Amino acid sequence: MEGLAVMGFVFGIMGLVAYVRLEKLIKTLKETGVLEKDYQDE
């Protein structure tokens, strides 16, 4: 069962990293004008 806990932890950290990178990408696209300034992800 410890293996499942470790896998859950690893996938959770990977999800957090992906979320942060996505937010950074959205911010960059807004600054360059690719996305509107008032873009809101549904």
PDB file of all heavy atoms in Angstrom:
ATOM      1  N   MET A   1       0.810  -1.205   0.000  1.00  0.00           N
ATOM      2  CA  MET A   1       0.000   0.000   0.000  1.00  0.00           C
ATOM      3  C   MET A   1       0.850   1.264   0.000  1.00  0.00           C
ATOM      4  O   MET A   1       0.389   2.308  -0.435  1.00  0.00           O
ATOM      5  CB  MET A   1      -0.927   0.026   1.222  1.00  0.00           C
ATOM      6  CG  MET A   1      -2.052  -0.976   1.129  1.00  0.00           C
ATOM      7  SD  MET A   1      -2.970  -0.781  -0.380  1.00  0.00           S
ATOM      8  CE  MET A   1      -4.490  -0.171   0.211  1.00  0.00           C
ATOM      9  N   GLU A   2       2.079   1.167   0.502  1.00  0.00           N
ATOM     10  CA  GLU A   2       2.933   2.341   0.494  1.00  0.00           C
ATOM     11  C   GLU A   2       3.254   2.772  -0.935  1.00  0.00           C
ATOM     12  O   GLU A   2       3.434   3.957  -1.207  1.00  0.00           O
ATOM     13  CB  GLU A   2       4.251   2.073   1.240  1.00  0.00           C
ATOM     14  CG  GLU A   2       4.077   1.838   2.726  1.00  0.00           C
ATOM     15  CD  GLU A   2       3.798   0.377   3.049  1.00  0.00           C
ATOM     16  OE1 GLU A   2       4.149  -0.491   2.223  1.00  0.00           O
ATOM     17  OE2 GLU A   2       3.209   0.119   4.102  1.00  0.00           O
ATOM     18  N   GLY A   3       3.319   1.808  -1.829  1.00  0.00           N
ATOM     19  CA  GLY A   3       3.591   2.126  -3.226  1.00  0.00           C
ATOM     20  C   GLY A   3       2.507   3.000  -3.824  1.00  0.00           C
ATOM     21  O   GLY A   3       2.788   3.925  -4.596  1.00  0.00           O
ATOM     22  N   LEU A   4       1.262   2.716  -3.479  1.00  0.00           N
ATOM     23  CA  LEU A   4       0.157   3.537  -3.984  1.00  0.00           C
ATOM     24  C   LEU A   4       0.225   4.951  -3.426  1.00  0.00           C
ATOM     25  O   LEU A   4      -0.075   5.916  -4.138  1.00  0.00           O
ATOM     26  CB  LEU A   4      -1.182   2.899  -3.618  1.00  0.00           C
ATOM     27  CG  LEU A   4      -1.550   1.627  -4.369  1.00  0.00           C
ATOM     28  CD1 LEU A   4      -2.870   1.079  -3.840  1.00  0.00           C
ATOM     29  CD2 LEU A   4      -1.646   1.887  -5.854  1.00  0.00           C
ATOM     30  N   ALA A   5       0.621   5.076  -2.172  1.00  0.00           N
ATOM     31  CA  ALA A   5       0.743   6.400  -1.567  1.00  0.00           C
ATOM     32  C   ALA A   5       1.841   7.202  -2.265  1.00  0.00           C
ATOM     33  O   ALA A   5       1.666   8.395  -2.545  1.00  0.00           O
ATOM     34  CB  ALA A   5       1.037   6.280  -0.080  1.00  0.00           C
ATOM     35  N   VAL A   6       2.947   6.542  -2.554  1.00  0.00           N
ATOM     36  CA  VAL A   6       4.047   7.232  -3.244  1.00  0.00           C
ATOM     37  C   VAL A   6       3.614   7.637  -4.639  1.00  0.00           C
ATOM     38  O   VAL A   6       3.887   8.763  -5.082  1.00  0.00           O
ATOM     39  CB  VAL A   6       5.307   6.338  -3.291  1.00  0.00           C
ATOM     40  CG1 VAL A   6       6.363   6.936  -4.195  1.00  0.00           C
ATOM     41  CG2 VAL A   6       5.849   6.120  -1.890  1.00  0.00           C
ATOM     42  N   MET A   7       2.925   6.745  -5.336  1.00  0.00           N
ATOM     43  CA  MET A   7       2.452   7.081  -6.685  1.00  0.00           C
ATOM     44  C   MET A   7       1.475   8.256  -6.642  1.00  0.00           C
ATOM     45  O   MET A   7       1.532   9.154  -7.487  1.00  0.00           O
ATOM     46  CB  MET A   7       1.785   5.873  -7.338  1.00  0.00           C
ATOM     47  CG  MET A   7       2.765   4.847  -7.831  1.00  0.00           C
ATOM     48  SD  MET A   7       2.019   3.366  -8.541  1.00  0.00           S
ATOM     49  CE  MET A   7       0.776   4.007  -9.605  1.00  0.00           C
ATOM     50  N   GLY A   8       0.586   8.258  -5.678  1.00  0.00           N
ATOM     51  CA  GLY A   8      -0.354   9.368  -5.536  1.00  0.00           C
ATOM     52  C   GLY A   8       0.353  10.681  -5.273  1.00  0.00           C
ATOM     53  O   GLY A   8      -0.005  11.721  -5.836  1.00  0.00           O
ATOM     54  N   PHE A   9       1.365  10.621  -4.421  1.00  0.00           N
ATOM     55  CA  PHE A   9       2.143  11.824  -4.118  1.00  0.00           C
ATOM     56  C   PHE A   9       2.866  12.336  -5.362  1.00  0.00           C
ATOM     57  O   PHE A   9       2.840  13.530  -5.664  1.00  0.00           O
ATOM     58  CB  PHE A   9       3.150  11.513  -3.007  1.00  0.00           C
ATOM     59  CG  PHE A   9       4.018  12.676  -2.640  1.00  0.00           C
ATOM     60  CD1 PHE A   9       3.510  13.717  -1.874  1.00  0.00           C
ATOM     61  CD2 PHE A   9       5.330  12.736  -3.053  1.00  0.00           C
ATOM     62  CE1 PHE A   9       4.307  14.803  -1.539  1.00  0.00           C
ATOM     63  CE2 PHE A   9       6.136  13.807  -2.728  1.00  0.00           C
ATOM     64  CZ  PHE A   9       5.617  14.846  -1.966  1.00  0.00           C
ATOM     65  N   VAL A  10       3.497  11.442  -6.101  1.00  0.00           N
ATOM     66  CA  VAL A  10       4.235  11.831  -7.304  1.00  0.00           C
ATOM     67  C   VAL A  10       3.298  12.440  -8.336  1.00  0.00           C
ATOM     68  O   VAL A  10       3.592  13.491  -8.914  1.00  0.00           O
ATOM     69  CB  VAL A  10       5.002  10.630  -7.878  1.00  0.00           C
ATOM     70  CG1 VAL A  10       5.544  10.939  -9.263  1.00  0.00           C
ATOM     71  CG2 VAL A  10       6.138  10.222  -6.953  1.00  0.00           C
ATOM     72  N   PHE A  11       2.148  11.800  -8.567  1.00  0.00           N
ATOM     73  CA  PHE A  11       1.206  12.344  -9.547  1.00  0.00           C
ATOM     74  C   PHE A  11       0.616  13.669  -9.069  1.00  0.00           C
ATOM     75  O   PHE A  11       0.336  14.559  -9.880  1.00  0.00           O
ATOM     76  CB  PHE A  11       0.105  11.337  -9.868  1.00  0.00           C
ATOM     77  CG  PHE A  11       0.547  10.274 -10.829  1.00  0.00           C
ATOM     78  CD1 PHE A  11       0.643   8.952 -10.421  1.00  0.00           C
ATOM     79  CD2 PHE A  11       0.880  10.589 -12.130  1.00  0.00           C
ATOM     80  CE1 PHE A  11       1.060   7.966 -11.304  1.00  0.00           C
ATOM     81  CE2 PHE A  11       1.297   9.620 -13.022  1.00  0.00           C
ATOM     82  CZ  PHE A  11       1.389   8.305 -12.600  1.00  0.00           C
ATOM     83  N   GLY A  12       0.443  13.831  -7.781  1.00  0.00           N
ATOM     84  CA  GLY A  12      -0.041  15.103  -7.248  1.00  0.00           C
ATOM     85  C   GLY A  12       0.949  16.220  -7.484  1.00  0.00           C
ATOM     86  O   GLY A  12       0.576  17.327  -7.892  1.00  0.00           O
ATOM     87  N   ILE A  13       2.228  15.941  -7.252  1.00  0.00           N
ATOM     88  CA  ILE A  13       3.266  16.942  -7.488  1.00  0.00           C
ATOM     89  C   ILE A  13       3.349  17.280  -8.975  1.00  0.00           C
ATOM     90  O   ILE A  13       3.474  18.447  -9.361  1.00  0.00           O
ATOM     91  CB  ILE A  13       4.637  16.445  -6.969  1.00  0.00           C
ATOM     92  CG1 ILE A  13       4.607  16.310  -5.442  1.00  0.00           C
ATOM     93  CG2 ILE A  13       5.761  17.363  -7.406  1.00  0.00           C
ATOM     94  CD1 ILE A  13       4.394  17.610  -4.710  1.00  0.00           C
ATOM     95  N   MET A  14       3.244  16.252  -9.831  1.00  0.00           N
ATOM     96  CA  MET A  14       3.278  16.496 -11.275  1.00  0.00           C
ATOM     97  C   MET A  14       2.093  17.365 -11.693  1.00  0.00           C
ATOM     98  O   MET A  14       2.234  18.244 -12.551  1.00  0.00           O
ATOM     99  CB  MET A  14       3.265  15.170 -12.037  1.00  0.00           C
ATOM    100  CG  MET A  14       4.579  14.432 -11.956  1.00  0.00           C
ATOM    101  SD  MET A  14       4.569  12.776 -12.668  1.00  0.00           S
ATOM    102  CE  MET A  14       3.812  13.007 -14.247  1.00  0.00           C
ATOM    103  N   GLY A  15       0.939  17.148 -11.121  1.00  0.00           N
ATOM    104  CA  GLY A  15      -0.235  17.960 -11.424  1.00  0.00           C
ATOM    105  C   GLY A  15      -0.047  19.401 -10.997  1.00  0.00           C
ATOM    106  O   GLY A  15      -0.432  20.326 -11.712  1.00  0.00           O
ATOM    107  N   LEU A  16       0.559  19.588  -9.847  1.00  0.00           N
ATOM    108  CA  LEU A  16       0.822  20.939  -9.353  1.00  0.00           C
ATOM    109  C   LEU A  16       1.797  21.668 -10.265  1.00  0.00           C
ATOM    110  O   LEU A  16       1.593  22.838 -10.612  1.00  0.00           O
ATOM    111  CB  LEU A  16       1.382  20.878  -7.929  1.00  0.00           C
ATOM    112  CG  LEU A  16       1.683  22.203  -7.259  1.00  0.00           C
ATOM    113  CD1 LEU A  16       0.401  23.011  -7.082  1.00  0.00           C
ATOM    114  CD2 LEU A  16       2.361  21.979  -5.937  1.00  0.00           C
ATOM    115  N   VAL A  17       2.842  20.988 -10.696  1.00  0.00           N
ATOM    116  CA  VAL A  17       3.821  21.585 -11.606  1.00  0.00           C
ATOM    117  C   VAL A  17       3.153  21.948 -12.933  1.00  0.00           C
ATOM    118  O   VAL A  17       3.382  23.031 -13.475  1.00  0.00           O
ATOM    119  CB  VAL A  17       5.014  20.629 -11.826  1.00  0.00           C
ATOM    120  CG1 VAL A  17       5.893  21.101 -12.964  1.00  0.00           C
ATOM    121  CG2 VAL A  17       5.823  20.496 -10.545  1.00  0.00           C
ATOM    122  N   ALA A  18       2.299  21.049 -13.441  1.00  0.00           N
ATOM    123  CA  ALA A  18       1.604  21.324 -14.705  1.00  0.00           C
ATOM    124  C   ALA A  18       0.692  22.543 -14.568  1.00  0.00           C
ATOM    125  O   ALA A  18       0.615  23.380 -15.474  1.00  0.00           O
ATOM    126  CB  ALA A  18       0.804  20.104 -15.136  1.00  0.00           C
ATOM    127  N   TYR A  19       0.008  22.665 -13.430  1.00  0.00           N
ATOM    128  CA  TYR A  19      -0.881  23.801 -13.202  1.00  0.00           C
ATOM    129  C   TYR A  19      -0.097  25.116 -13.191  1.00  0.00           C
ATOM    130  O   TYR A  19      -0.505  26.103 -13.811  1.00  0.00           O
ATOM    131  CB  TYR A  19      -1.630  23.617 -11.884  1.00  0.00           C
ATOM    132  CG  TYR A  19      -2.500  24.795 -11.521  1.00  0.00           C
ATOM    133  CD1 TYR A  19      -3.712  24.996 -12.161  1.00  0.00           C
ATOM    134  CD2 TYR A  19      -2.104  25.710 -10.552  1.00  0.00           C
ATOM    135  CE1 TYR A  19      -4.511  26.079 -11.844  1.00  0.00           C
ATOM    136  CE2 TYR A  19      -2.880  26.793 -10.230  1.00  0.00           C
ATOM    137  CZ  TYR A  19      -4.092  26.976 -10.874  1.00  0.00           C
ATOM    138  OH  TYR A  19      -4.856  28.049 -10.571  1.00  0.00           O
ATOM    139  N   VAL A  20       1.038  25.127 -12.513  1.00  0.00           N
ATOM    140  CA  VAL A  20       1.850  26.346 -12.429  1.00  0.00           C
ATOM    141  C   VAL A  20       2.366  26.726 -13.807  1.00  0.00           C
ATOM    142  O   VAL A  20       2.340  27.900 -14.192  1.00  0.00           O
ATOM    143  CB  VAL A  20       3.014  26.145 -11.433  1.00  0.00           C
ATOM    144  CG1 VAL A  20       4.018  27.281 -11.526  1.00  0.00           C
ATOM    145  CG2 VAL A  20       2.474  26.017 -10.018  1.00  0.00           C
ATOM    146  N   ARG A  21       2.814  25.737 -14.578  1.00  0.00           N
ATOM    147  CA  ARG A  21       3.315  26.027 -15.926  1.00  0.00           C
ATOM    148  C   ARG A  21       2.200  26.548 -16.826  1.00  0.00           C
ATOM    149  O   ARG A  21       2.420  27.435 -17.649  1.00  0.00           O
ATOM    150  CB  ARG A  21       3.964  24.787 -16.527  1.00  0.00           C
ATOM    151  CG  ARG A  21       5.277  24.425 -15.856  1.00  0.00           C
ATOM    152  CD  ARG A  21       5.883  23.179 -16.443  1.00  0.00           C
ATOM    153  NE  ARG A  21       6.092  23.296 -17.865  1.00  0.00           N
ATOM    154  CZ  ARG A  21       7.274  23.490 -18.439  1.00  0.00           C
ATOM    155  NH1 ARG A  21       8.355  23.564 -17.695  1.00  0.00           N
ATOM    156  NH2 ARG A  21       7.385  23.581 -19.741  1.00  0.00           N
ATOM    157  N   LEU A  22       0.988  26.018 -16.679  1.00  0.00           N
ATOM    158  CA  LEU A  22      -0.140  26.490 -17.473  1.00  0.00           C
ATOM    159  C   LEU A  22      -0.476  27.930 -17.133  1.00  0.00           C
ATOM    160  O   LEU A  22      -0.728  28.747 -18.028  1.00  0.00           O
ATOM    161  CB  LEU A  22      -1.360  25.591 -17.244  1.00  0.00           C
ATOM    162  CG  LEU A  22      -2.612  25.973 -18.010  1.00  0.00           C
ATOM    163  CD1 LEU A  22      -2.380  25.861 -19.508  1.00  0.00           C
ATOM    164  CD2 LEU A  22      -3.771  25.094 -17.587  1.00  0.00           C
ATOM    165  N   GLU A  23      -0.478  28.271 -15.859  1.00  0.00           N
ATOM    166  CA  GLU A  23      -0.751  29.649 -15.457  1.00  0.00           C
ATOM    167  C   GLU A  23       0.309  30.598 -16.013  1.00  0.00           C
ATOM    168  O   GLU A  23       0.001  31.695 -16.464  1.00  0.00           O
ATOM    169  CB  GLU A  23      -0.805  29.763 -13.928  1.00  0.00           C
ATOM    170  CG  GLU A  23      -2.019  29.101 -13.328  1.00  0.00           C
ATOM    171  CD  GLU A  23      -3.310  29.741 -13.787  1.00  0.00           C
ATOM    172  OE1 GLU A  23      -3.395  30.988 -13.825  1.00  0.00           O
ATOM    173  OE2 GLU A  23      -4.244  28.992 -14.115  1.00  0.00           O
ATOM    174  N   LYS A  24       1.569  30.173 -16.005  1.00  0.00           N
ATOM    175  CA  LYS A  24       2.650  30.995 -16.543  1.00  0.00           C
ATOM    176  C   LYS A  24       2.477  31.180 -18.049  1.00  0.00           C
ATOM    177  O   LYS A  24       2.680  32.276 -18.578  1.00  0.00           O
ATOM    178  CB  LYS A  24       3.991  30.338 -16.236  1.00  0.00           C
ATOM    179  CG  LYS A  24       5.174  31.174 -16.590  1.00  0.00           C
ATOM    180  CD  LYS A  24       6.460  30.508 -16.132  1.00  0.00           C
ATOM    181  CE  LYS A  24       7.658  31.345 -16.507  1.00  0.00           C
ATOM    182  NZ  LYS A  24       8.911  30.731 -16.078  1.00  0.00           N
ATOM    183  N   LEU A  25       2.062  30.120 -18.751  1.00  0.00           N
ATOM    184  CA  LEU A  25       1.833  30.202 -20.191  1.00  0.00           C
ATOM    185  C   LEU A  25       0.696  31.171 -20.500  1.00  0.00           C
ATOM    186  O   LEU A  25       0.799  31.999 -21.408  1.00  0.00           O
ATOM    187  CB  LEU A  25       1.517  28.817 -20.757  1.00  0.00           C
ATOM    188  CG  LEU A  25       1.111  28.764 -22.230  1.00  0.00           C
ATOM    189  CD1 LEU A  25       2.258  29.231 -23.111  1.00  0.00           C
ATOM    190  CD2 LEU A  25       0.674  27.370 -22.605  1.00  0.00           C
ATOM    191  N   ILE A  26      -0.394  31.094 -19.759  1.00  0.00           N
ATOM    192  CA  ILE A  26      -1.530  31.992 -19.981  1.00  0.00           C
ATOM    193  C   ILE A  26      -1.102  33.441 -19.762  1.00  0.00           C
ATOM    194  O   ILE A  26      -1.439  34.327 -20.548  1.00  0.00           O
ATOM    195  CB  ILE A  26      -2.713  31.610 -19.071  1.00  0.00           C
ATOM    196  CG1 ILE A  26      -3.314  30.290 -19.556  1.00  0.00           C
ATOM    197  CG2 ILE A  26      -3.765  32.701 -19.057  1.00  0.00           C
ATOM    198  CD1 ILE A  26      -4.374  29.722 -18.649  1.00  0.00           C
ATOM    199  N   LYS A  27      -0.312  33.675 -18.707  1.00  0.00           N
ATOM    200  CA  LYS A  27       0.163  35.035 -18.434  1.00  0.00           C
ATOM    201  C   LYS A  27       1.027  35.542 -19.577  1.00  0.00           C
ATOM    202  O   LYS A  27       0.883  36.690 -20.023  1.00  0.00           O
ATOM    203  CB  LYS A  27       0.959  35.042 -17.130  1.00  0.00           C
ATOM    204  CG  LYS A  27       1.488  36.386 -16.751  1.00  0.00           C
ATOM    205  CD  LYS A  27       2.303  36.311 -15.476  1.00  0.00           C
ATOM    206  CE  LYS A  27       2.946  37.646 -15.213  1.00  0.00           C
ATOM    207  NZ  LYS A  27       4.155  37.528 -14.419  1.00  0.00           N
ATOM    208  N   THR A  28       1.917  34.701 -20.083  1.00  0.00           N
ATOM    209  CA  THR A  28       2.795  35.094 -21.191  1.00  0.00           C
ATOM    210  C   THR A  28       1.984  35.384 -22.446  1.00  0.00           C
ATOM    211  O   THR A  28       2.255  36.367 -23.148  1.00  0.00           O
ATOM    212  CB  THR A  28       3.817  33.977 -21.465  1.00  0.00           C
ATOM    213  OG1 THR A  28       4.542  33.707 -20.280  1.00  0.00           O
ATOM    214  CG2 THR A  28       4.771  34.366 -22.570  1.00  0.00           C
ATOM    215  N   LEU A  29       1.000  34.562 -22.737  1.00  0.00           N
ATOM    216  CA  LEU A  29       0.177  34.781 -23.933  1.00  0.00           C
ATOM    217  C   LEU A  29      -0.635  36.061 -23.824  1.00  0.00           C
ATOM    218  O   LEU A  29      -0.849  36.754 -24.825  1.00  0.00           O
ATOM    219  CB  LEU A  29      -0.736  33.580 -24.174  1.00  0.00           C
ATOM    220  CG  LEU A  29      -0.041  32.291 -24.613  1.00  0.00           C
ATOM    221  CD1 LEU A  29      -1.043  31.166 -24.726  1.00  0.00           C
ATOM    222  CD2 LEU A  29       0.700  32.481 -25.917  1.00  0.00           C
ATOM    223  N   LYS A  30      -1.092  36.397 -22.630  1.00  0.00           N
ATOM    224  CA  LYS A  30      -1.809  37.657 -22.444  1.00  0.00           C
ATOM    225  C   LYS A  30      -0.885  38.840 -22.684  1.00  0.00           C
ATOM    226  O   LYS A  30      -1.271  39.825 -23.321  1.00  0.00           O
ATOM    227  CB  LYS A  30      -2.369  37.743 -21.019  1.00  0.00           C
ATOM    228  CG  LYS A  30      -3.612  36.932 -20.796  1.00  0.00           C
ATOM    229  CD  LYS A  30      -4.113  37.131 -19.377  1.00  0.00           C
ATOM    230  CE  LYS A  30      -5.294  36.286 -19.066  1.00  0.00           C
ATOM    231  NZ  LYS A  30      -5.753  36.471 -17.677  1.00  0.00           N
ATOM    232  N   GLU A  31       0.342  38.750 -22.183  1.00  0.00           N
ATOM    233  CA  GLU A  31       1.282  39.861 -22.328  1.00  0.00           C
ATOM    234  C   GLU A  31       1.681  40.080 -23.787  1.00  0.00           C
ATOM    235  O   GLU A  31       1.908  41.214 -24.201  1.00  0.00           O
ATOM    236  CB  GLU A  31       2.530  39.607 -21.483  1.00  0.00           C
ATOM    237  CG  GLU A  31       2.291  39.745 -20.003  1.00  0.00           C
ATOM    238  CD  GLU A  31       3.495  39.332 -19.170  1.00  0.00           C
ATOM    239  OE1 GLU A  31       4.489  38.836 -19.741  1.00  0.00           O
ATOM    240  OE2 GLU A  31       3.422  39.504 -17.947  1.00  0.00           O
ATOM    241  N   THR A  32       1.769  39.005 -24.564  1.00  0.00           N
ATOM    242  CA  THR A  32       2.167  39.149 -25.963  1.00  0.00           C
ATOM    243  C   THR A  32       0.991  39.484 -26.865  1.00  0.00           C
ATOM    244  O   THR A  32       1.189  39.771 -28.043  1.00  0.00           O
ATOM    245  CB  THR A  32       2.838  37.859 -26.476  1.00  0.00           C
ATOM    246  OG1 THR A  32       1.946  36.764 -26.309  1.00  0.00           O
ATOM    247  CG2 THR A  32       4.135  37.581 -25.741  1.00  0.00           C
ATOM    248  N   GLY A  33      -0.231  39.436 -26.341  1.00  0.00           N
ATOM    249  CA  GLY A  33      -1.393  39.818 -27.119  1.00  0.00           C
ATOM    250  C   GLY A  33      -2.062  38.671 -27.846  1.00  0.00           C
ATOM    251  O   GLY A  33      -2.972  38.899 -28.643  1.00  0.00           O
ATOM    252  N   VAL A  34      -1.636  37.460 -27.619  1.00  0.00           N
ATOM    253  CA  VAL A  34      -2.276  36.313 -28.264  1.00  0.00           C
ATOM    254  C   VAL A  34      -3.654  36.082 -27.656  1.00  0.00           C
ATOM    255  O   VAL A  34      -4.619  35.800 -28.368  1.00  0.00           O
ATOM    256  CB  VAL A  34      -1.396  35.049 -28.125  1.00  0.00           C
ATOM    257  CG1 VAL A  34      -2.095  33.826 -28.690  1.00  0.00           C
ATOM    258  CG2 VAL A  34      -0.058  35.266 -28.819  1.00  0.00           C
ATOM    259  N   LEU A  35      -3.747  36.246 -26.346  1.00  0.00           N
ATOM    260  CA  LEU A  35      -5.040  36.143 -25.652  1.00  0.00           C
ATOM    261  C   LEU A  35      -5.501  37.534 -25.240  1.00  0.00           C
ATOM    262  O   LEU A  35      -4.681  38.418 -24.993  1.00  0.00           O
ATOM    263  CB  LEU A  35      -4.906  35.289 -24.381  1.00  0.00           C
ATOM    264  CG  LEU A  35      -4.681  33.800 -24.594  1.00  0.00           C
ATOM    265  CD1 LEU A  35      -4.469  33.131 -23.237  1.00  0.00           C
ATOM    266  CD2 LEU A  35      -5.815  33.147 -25.324  1.00  0.00           C
ATOM    267  N   GLU A  36      -6.825  37.716 -25.153  1.00  0.00           N
ATOM    268  CA  GLU A  36      -7.331  38.991 -24.671  1.00  0.00           C
ATOM    269  C   GLU A  36      -6.949  39.159 -23.206  1.00  0.00           C
ATOM    270  O   GLU A  36      -6.794  38.193 -22.479  1.00  0.00           O
ATOM    271  CB  GLU A  36      -8.863  39.059 -24.810  1.00  0.00           C
ATOM    272  CG  GLU A  36      -9.358  39.080 -26.232  1.00  0.00           C
ATOM    273  CD  GLU A  36      -9.784  37.695 -26.702  1.00  0.00           C
ATOM    274  OE1 GLU A  36     -10.146  36.878 -25.853  1.00  0.00           O
ATOM    275  OE2 GLU A  36      -9.735  37.465 -27.899  1.00  0.00           O
ATOM    276  N   LYS A  37      -6.850  40.421 -22.787  1.00  0.00           N
ATOM    277  CA  LYS A  37      -6.475  40.709 -21.393  1.00  0.00           C
ATOM    278  C   LYS A  37      -7.500  40.178 -20.407  1.00  0.00           C
ATOM    279  O   LYS A  37      -7.169  39.837 -19.282  1.00  0.00           O
ATOM    280  CB  LYS A  37      -6.285  42.208 -21.193  1.00  0.00           C
ATOM    281  CG  LYS A  37      -5.194  42.807 -22.015  1.00  0.00           C
ATOM    282  CD  LYS A  37      -3.833  42.414 -21.505  1.00  0.00           C
ATOM    283  CE  LYS A  37      -2.762  43.092 -22.331  1.00  0.00           C
ATOM    284  NZ  LYS A  37      -1.447  42.545 -22.099  1.00  0.00           N
ATOM    285  N   ASP A  38      -8.775  40.120 -20.836  1.00  0.00           N
ATOM    286  CA  ASP A  38      -9.822  39.667 -19.924  1.00  0.00           C
ATOM    287  C   ASP A  38     -10.165  38.190 -20.126  1.00  0.00           C
ATOM    288  O   ASP A  38     -11.247  37.745 -19.763  1.00  0.00           O
ATOM    289  CB  ASP A  38     -11.074  40.520 -20.084  1.00  0.00           C
ATOM    290  CG  ASP A  38     -11.641  40.460 -21.497  1.00  0.00           C
ATOM    291  OD1 ASP A  38     -10.961  39.930 -22.389  1.00  0.00           O
ATOM    292  OD2 ASP A  38     -12.765  40.953 -21.689  1.00  0.00           O
ATOM    293  N   TYR A  39      -9.238  37.434 -20.698  1.00  0.00           N
ATOM    294  CA  TYR A  39      -9.448  35.994 -20.915  1.00  0.00           C
ATOM    295  C   TYR A  39      -9.681  35.311 -19.579  1.00  0.00           C
ATOM    296  O   TYR A  39      -8.942  35.508 -18.627  1.00  0.00           O
ATOM    297  CB  TYR A  39      -8.230  35.371 -21.597  1.00  0.00           C
ATOM    298  CG  TYR A  39      -8.267  33.877 -21.671  1.00  0.00           C
ATOM    299  CD1 TYR A  39      -9.043  33.228 -22.616  1.00  0.00           C
ATOM    300  CD2 TYR A  39      -7.537  33.087 -20.784  1.00  0.00           C
ATOM    301  CE1 TYR A  39      -9.087  31.842 -22.695  1.00  0.00           C
ATOM    302  CE2 TYR A  39      -7.575  31.715 -20.840  1.00  0.00           C
ATOM    303  CZ  TYR A  39      -8.351  31.098 -21.795  1.00  0.00           C
ATOM    304  OH  TYR A  39      -8.394  29.732 -21.865  1.00  0.00           O
ATOM    305  N   GLN A  40     -10.733  34.511 -19.524  1.00  0.00           N
ATOM    306  CA  GLN A  40     -11.048  33.752 -18.310  1.00  0.00           C
ATOM    307  C   GLN A  40     -11.276  32.309 -18.711  1.00  0.00           C
ATOM    308  O   GLN A  40     -12.143  32.008 -19.513  1.00  0.00           O
ATOM    309  CB  GLN A  40     -12.289  34.329 -17.635  1.00  0.00           C
ATOM    310  CG  GLN A  40     -12.544  33.779 -16.272  1.00  0.00           C
ATOM    311  CD  GLN A  40     -11.538  34.260 -15.228  1.00  0.00           C
ATOM    312  OE1 GLN A  40     -10.410  34.587 -15.540  1.00  0.00           O
ATOM    313  NE2 GLN A  40     -11.950  34.293 -14.002  1.00  0.00           N
ATOM    314  N   ASP A  41     -10.492  31.407 -18.159  1.00  0.00           N
ATOM    315  CA  ASP A  41     -10.622  29.985 -18.452  1.00  0.00           C
ATOM    316  C   ASP A  41     -11.874  29.444 -17.792  1.00  0.00           C
ATOM    317  O   ASP A  41     -12.105  29.672 -16.617  1.00  0.00           O
ATOM    318  CB  ASP A  41      -9.390  29.236 -17.958  1.00  0.00           C
ATOM    319  CG  ASP A  41      -9.339  27.814 -18.466  1.00  0.00           C
ATOM    320  OD1 ASP A  41      -9.960  27.537 -19.510  1.00  0.00           O
ATOM    321  OD2 ASP A  41      -8.670  26.996 -17.828  1.00  0.00           O
ATOM    322  N   GLU A  42     -12.708  28.753 -18.576  1.00  0.00           N
ATOM    323  CA  GLU A  42     -13.935  28.197 -18.012  1.00  0.00           C
ATOM    324  C   GLU A  42     -13.625  26.987 -17.185  1.00  0.00           C
ATOM    325  O   GLU A  42     -13.348  25.959 -17.425  1.00  0.00           O
ATOM    326  CB  GLU A  42     -14.925  27.834 -19.101  1.00  0.00           C
ATOM    327  CG  GLU A  42     -15.700  29.018 -19.589  1.00  0.00           C
ATOM    328  CD  GLU A  42     -14.985  29.812 -20.667  1.00  0.00           C
ATOM    329  OE1 GLU A  42     -14.303  29.225 -21.508  1.00  0.00           O
ATOM    330  OE2 GLU A  42     -15.111  31.040 -20.644  1.00  0.00           O
TER     331      GLU A  42
END
